[in-house]
Amino acid sequence: MMDMDAFRELAKEIMAQGYDESTALHYASLIGDVPMADEAGNVVVQDERGREVARLKPLSIFLG
């Protein structure tokens, strides 16, 4: 499970891609610990129903 520091770091990385804080926090909660990536390595953000809401550039927090 992602701790609060990691969650904040994830949101910060999302904001660096041009999203406002509210959206970044929402996307971070949707992504969680295990991101879904496309064939190019972009992070696919899906809502609670499984609909795609965004594609983010690769996030360094998951590149470890």
Number of C-alpha atoms within 10 A of each C-alpha: 8 11 8 9 9 14 19 15 14 25 22 17 20 22 16 12 12 10 15 13 14 11 14 21 19 13 22 22 15 17 18 14 15 10 17 14 15 12 6 8 14 16 19 20 23 17 14 8 6 8 10 11 11 13 15 16 15 18 16 10 11 11 7 5
